[in-house]
Amino acid sequence: MIIPGEQLDDPEVIRVLTADESNIADWGKYSTRVHQSPYGDFQVHYCYNSKKGEVSYDIDYKAVMNRRW
């Protein structure tokens, strides 16, 4: 986990994640391990509800390139 649900600050993200009346405290922003590609190393950031075991693919799901030196 890189950001606990209580610290998410985008109102639209919070609205979508809690649309099913789940608690924002059950959510968090997570990151995968580093993956390698021809364009550089990257991680995927996503929101995950640890109570339900559910990943949100609807909002705030993205590949983040690591810095190249």
MODELLER restraints for C-alpha pairs under 7 A, 6 or more apart:
rsr = mdl.restraints
at = mdl.atoms
rsr.add(forms.Gaussian(group=physical.xy_distance, feature=features.Distance(at['CA:1:A'], at['CA:28:A']), mean=6.36, stdev=0.5))
rsr.add(forms.Gaussian(group=physical.xy_distance, feature=features.Distance(at['CA:1:A'], at['CA:29:A']), mean=5.85, stdev=0.5))
rsr.add(forms.Gaussian(group=physical.xy_distance, feature=features.Distance(at['CA:1:A'], at['CA:30:A']), mean=4.29, stdev=0.5))
rsr.add(forms.Gaussian(group=physical.xy_distance, feature=features.Distance(at['CA:1:A'], at['CA:31:A']), mean=6.59, stdev=0.5))
rsr.add(forms.Gaussian(group=physical.xy_distance, feature=features.Distance(at['CA:2:A'], at['CA:29:A']), mean=5.73, stdev=0.5))
rsr.add(forms.Gaussian(group=physical.xy_distance, feature=features.Distance(at['CA:2:A'], at['CA:30:A']), mean=5.32, stdev=0.5))
rsr.add(forms.Gaussian(group=physical.xy_distance, feature=features.Distance(at['CA:2:A'], at['CA:31:A']), mean=6.73, stdev=0.5))
rsr.add(forms.Gaussian(group=physical.xy_distance, feature=features.Distance(at['CA:3:A'], at['CA:28:A']), mean=5.66, stdev=0.5))
rsr.add(forms.Gaussian(group=physical.xy_distance, feature=features.Distance(at['CA:3:A'], at['CA:29:A']), mean=5.01, stdev=0.5))
rsr.add(forms.Gaussian(group=physical.xy_distance, feature=features.Distance(at['CA:3:A'], at['CA:30:A']), mean=6.99, stdev=0.5))
rsr.add(forms.Gaussian(group=physical.xy_distance, feature=features.Distance(at['CA:4:A'], at['CA:27:A']), mean=6.82, stdev=0.5))
rsr.add(forms.Gaussian(group=physical.xy_distance, feature=features.Distance(at['CA:4:A'], at['CA:28:A']), mean=4.43, stdev=0.5))
rsr.add(forms.Gaussian(group=physical.xy_distance, feature=features.Distance(at['CA:4:A'], at['CA:29:A']), mean=6.41, stdev=0.5))
rsr.add(forms.Gaussian(group=physical.xy_distance, feature=features.Distance(at['CA:5:A'], at['CA:24:A']), mean=5.27, stdev=0.5))
rsr.add(forms.Gaussian(group=physical.xy_distance, feature=features.Distance(at['CA:5:A'], at['CA:25:A']), mean=4.98, stdev=0.5))
rsr.add(forms.Gaussian(group=physical.xy_distance, feature=features.Distance(at['CA:5:A'], at['CA:26:A']), mean=6.64, stdev=0.5))
rsr.add(forms.Gaussian(group=physical.xy_distance, feature=features.Distance(at['CA:5:A'], at['CA:27:A']), mean=4.67, stdev=0.5))
rsr.add(forms.Gaussian(group=physical.xy_distance, feature=features.Distance(at['CA:5:A'], at['CA:28:A']), mean=4.24, stdev=0.5))
rsr.add(forms.Gaussian(group=physical.xy_distance, feature=features.Distance(at['CA:5:A'], at['CA:29:A']), mean=6.94, stdev=0.5))
rsr.add(forms.Gaussian(group=physical.xy_distance, feature=features.Distance(at['CA:6:A'], at['CA:24:A']), mean=6.19, stdev=0.5))
rsr.add(forms.Gaussian(group=physical.xy_distance, feature=features.Distance(at['CA:6:A'], at['CA:25:A']), mean=5.45, stdev=0.5))
rsr.add(forms.Gaussian(group=physical.xy_distance, feature=features.Distance(at['CA:13:A'], at['CA:59:A']), mean=6.43, stdev=0.5))
rsr.add(forms.Gaussian(group=physical.xy_distance, feature=features.Distance(at['CA:13:A'], at['CA:60:A']), mean=6.99, stdev=0.5))
rsr.add(forms.Gaussian(group=physical.xy_distance, feature=features.Distance(at['CA:14:A'], at['CA:24:A']), mean=6.94, stdev=0.5))
rsr.add(forms.Gaussian(group=physical.xy_distance, feature=features.Distance(at['CA:18:A'], at['CA:24:A']), mean=6.28, stdev=0.5))
rsr.add(forms.Gaussian(group=physical.xy_distance, feature=features.Distance(at['CA:26:A'], at['CA:49:A']), mean=5.32, stdev=0.5))
rsr.add(forms.Gaussian(group=physical.xy_distance, feature=features.Distance(at['CA:26:A'], at['CA:50:A']), mean=5.93, stdev=0.5))
rsr.add(forms.Gaussian(group=physical.xy_distance, feature=features.Distance(at['CA:26:A'], at['CA:51:A']), mean=5.84, stdev=0.5))
rsr.add(forms.Gaussian(group=physical.xy_distance, feature=features.Distance(at['CA:27:A'], at['CA:47:A']), mean=6.59, stdev=0.5))
rsr.add(forms.Gaussian(group=physical.xy_distance, feature=features.Distance(at['CA:27:A'], at['CA:48:A']), mean=5.47, stdev=0.5))
rsr.add(forms.Gaussian(group=physical.xy_distance, feature=features.Distance(at['CA:27:A'], at['CA:49:A']), mean=4.27, stdev=0.5))
rsr.add(forms.Gaussian(group=physical.xy_distance, feature=features.Distance(at['CA:27:A'], at['CA:50:A']), mean=6.45, stdev=0.5))
rsr.add(forms.Gaussian(group=physical.xy_distance, feature=features.Distance(at['CA:28:A'], at['CA:47:A']), mean=5.53, stdev=0.5))
rsr.add(forms.Gaussian(group=physical.xy_distance, feature=features.Distance(at['CA:28:A'], at['CA:48:A']), mean=5.58, stdev=0.5))
rsr.add(forms.Gaussian(group=physical.xy_distance, feature=features.Distance(at['CA:28:A'], at['CA:49:A']), mean=6.61, stdev=0.5))
rsr.add(forms.Gaussian(group=physical.xy_distance, feature=features.Distance(at['CA:29:A'], at['CA:45:A']), mean=6.76, stdev=0.5))
rsr.add(forms.Gaussian(group=physical.xy_distance, feature=features.Distance(at['CA:29:A'], at['CA:46:A']), mean=5.57, stdev=0.5))
rsr.add(forms.Gaussian(group=physical.xy_distance, feature=features.Distance(at['CA:29:A'], at['CA:47:A']), mean=4.43, stdev=0.5))
rsr.add(forms.Gaussian(group=physical.xy_distance, feature=features.Distance(at['CA:29:A'], at['CA:48:A']), mean=6.35, stdev=0.5))
rsr.add(forms.Gaussian(group=physical.xy_distance, feature=features.Distance(at['CA:30:A'], at['CA:45:A']), mean=5.61, stdev=0.5))
rsr.add(forms.Gaussian(group=physical.xy_distance, feature=features.Distance(at['CA:30:A'], at['CA:46:A']), mean=5.43, stdev=0.5))
rsr.add(forms.Gaussian(group=physical.xy_distance, feature=features.Distance(at['CA:30:A'], at['CA:47:A']), mean=6.03, stdev=0.5))
rsr.add(forms.Gaussian(group=physical.xy_distance, feature=features.Distance(at['CA:30:A'], at['CA:48:A']), mean=6.75, stdev=0.5))
rsr.add(forms.Gaussian(group=physical.xy_distance, feature=features.Distance(at['CA:31:A'], at['CA:43:A']), mean=6.34, stdev=0.5))
rsr.add(forms.Gaussian(group=physical.xy_distance, feature=features.Distance(at['CA:31:A'], at['CA:44:A']), mean=5.59, stdev=0.5))
rsr.add(forms.Gaussian(group=physical.xy_distance, feature=features.Distance(at['CA:31:A'], at['CA:45:A']), mean=4.53, stdev=0.5))
rsr.add(forms.Gaussian(group=physical.xy_distance, feature=features.Distance(at['CA:31:A'], at['CA:46:A']), mean=6.49, stdev=0.5))
rsr.add(forms.Gaussian(group=physical.xy_distance, feature=features.Distance(at['CA:32:A'], at['CA:43:A']), mean=5.53, stdev=0.5))
rsr.add(forms.Gaussian(group=physical.xy_distance, feature=features.Distance(at['CA:32:A'], at['CA:44:A']), mean=5.43, stdev=0.5))
rsr.add(forms.Gaussian(group=physical.xy_distance, feature=features.Distance(at['CA:32:A'], at['CA:45:A']), mean=6.72, stdev=0.5))
rsr.add(forms.Gaussian(group=physical.xy_distance, feature=features.Distance(at['CA:33:A'], at['CA:43:A']), mean=6.14, stdev=0.5))
rsr.add(forms.Gaussian(group=physical.xy_distance, feature=features.Distance(at['CA:34:A'], at['CA:41:A']), mean=6.36, stdev=0.5))
rsr.add(forms.Gaussian(group=physical.xy_distance, feature=features.Distance(at['CA:34:A'], at['CA:42:A']), mean=5.54, stdev=0.5))
rsr.add(forms.Gaussian(group=physical.xy_distance, feature=features.Distance(at['CA:34:A'], at['CA:43:A']), mean=4.97, stdev=0.5))
rsr.add(forms.Gaussian(group=physical.xy_distance, feature=features.Distance(at['CA:35:A'], at['CA:41:A']), mean=5.59, stdev=0.5))
rsr.add(forms.Gaussian(group=physical.xy_distance, feature=features.Distance(at['CA:35:A'], at['CA:42:A']), mean=5.34, stdev=0.5))
rsr.add(forms.Gaussian(group=physical.xy_distance, feature=features.Distance(at['CA:35:A'], at['CA:43:A']), mean=6.07, stdev=0.5))
rsr.add(forms.Gaussian(group=physical.xy_distance, feature=features.Distance(at['CA:36:A'], at['CA:42:A']), mean=6.43, stdev=0.5))
rsr.add(forms.Gaussian(group=physical.xy_distance, feature=features.Distance(at['CA:40:A'], at['CA:65:A']), mean=6.85, stdev=0.5))
rsr.add(forms.Gaussian(group=physical.xy_distance, feature=features.Distance(at['CA:41:A'], at['CA:65:A']), mean=6.02, stdev=0.5))
rsr.add(forms.Gaussian(group=physical.xy_distance, feature=features.Distance(at['CA:41:A'], at['CA:66:A']), mean=5.52, stdev=0.5))
rsr.add(forms.Gaussian(group=physical.xy_distance, feature=features.Distance(at['CA:42:A'], at['CA:63:A']), mean=6.52, stdev=0.5))
rsr.add(forms.Gaussian(group=physical.xy_distance, feature=features.Distance(at['CA:42:A'], at['CA:64:A']), mean=5.42, stdev=0.5))
rsr.add(forms.Gaussian(group=physical.xy_distance, feature=features.Distance(at['CA:42:A'], at['CA:65:A']), mean=4.21, stdev=0.5))
rsr.add(forms.Gaussian(group=physical.xy_distance, feature=features.Distance(at['CA:42:A'], at['CA:66:A']), mean=5.19, stdev=0.5))
rsr.add(forms.Gaussian(group=physical.xy_distance, feature=features.Distance(at['CA:43:A'], at['CA:63:A']), mean=5.73, stdev=0.5))
rsr.add(forms.Gaussian(group=physical.xy_distance, feature=features.Distance(at['CA:43:A'], at['CA:64:A']), mean=5.32, stdev=0.5))
rsr.add(forms.Gaussian(group=physical.xy_distance, feature=features.Distance(at['CA:43:A'], at['CA:65:A']), mean=6.54, stdev=0.5))
rsr.add(forms.Gaussian(group=physical.xy_distance, feature=features.Distance(at['CA:44:A'], at['CA:62:A']), mean=5.64, stdev=0.5))
rsr.add(forms.Gaussian(group=physical.xy_distance, feature=features.Distance(at['CA:44:A'], at['CA:63:A']), mean=4.35, stdev=0.5))
rsr.add(forms.Gaussian(group=physical.xy_distance, feature=features.Distance(at['CA:44:A'], at['CA:64:A']), mean=5.98, stdev=0.5))
rsr.add(forms.Gaussian(group=physical.xy_distance, feature=features.Distance(at['CA:45:A'], at['CA:61:A']), mean=5.70, stdev=0.5))
rsr.add(forms.Gaussian(group=physical.xy_distance, feature=features.Distance(at['CA:45:A'], at['CA:62:A']), mean=5.39, stdev=0.5))
rsr.add(forms.Gaussian(group=physical.xy_distance, feature=features.Distance(at['CA:45:A'], at['CA:63:A']), mean=6.26, stdev=0.5))
rsr.add(forms.Gaussian(group=physical.xy_distance, feature=features.Distance(at['CA:46:A'], at['CA:56:A']), mean=6.92, stdev=0.5))
rsr.add(forms.Gaussian(group=physical.xy_distance, feature=features.Distance(at['CA:46:A'], at['CA:60:A']), mean=6.27, stdev=0.5))
rsr.add(forms.Gaussian(group=physical.xy_distance, feature=features.Distance(at['CA:46:A'], at['CA:61:A']), mean=4.56, stdev=0.5))
rsr.add(forms.Gaussian(group=physical.xy_distance, feature=features.Distance(at['CA:46:A'], at['CA:62:A']), mean=6.71, stdev=0.5))
rsr.add(forms.Gaussian(group=physical.xy_distance, feature=features.Distance(at['CA:47:A'], at['CA:55:A']), mean=5.86, stdev=0.5))
rsr.add(forms.Gaussian(group=physical.xy_distance, feature=features.Distance(at['CA:47:A'], at['CA:56:A']), mean=5.50, stdev=0.5))
rsr.add(forms.Gaussian(group=physical.xy_distance, feature=features.Distance(at['CA:47:A'], at['CA:60:A']), mean=6.99, stdev=0.5))
rsr.add(forms.Gaussian(group=physical.xy_distance, feature=features.Distance(at['CA:47:A'], at['CA:61:A']), mean=6.99, stdev=0.5))
rsr.add(forms.Gaussian(group=physical.xy_distance, feature=features.Distance(at['CA:48:A'], at['CA:54:A']), mean=5.70, stdev=0.5))
rsr.add(forms.Gaussian(group=physical.xy_distance, feature=features.Distance(at['CA:48:A'], at['CA:55:A']), mean=4.47, stdev=0.5))
rsr.add(forms.Gaussian(group=physical.xy_distance, feature=features.Distance(at['CA:48:A'], at['CA:56:A']), mean=6.27, stdev=0.5))
rsr.add(forms.Gaussian(group=physical.xy_distance, feature=features.Distance(at['CA:49:A'], at['CA:55:A']), mean=6.38, stdev=0.5))
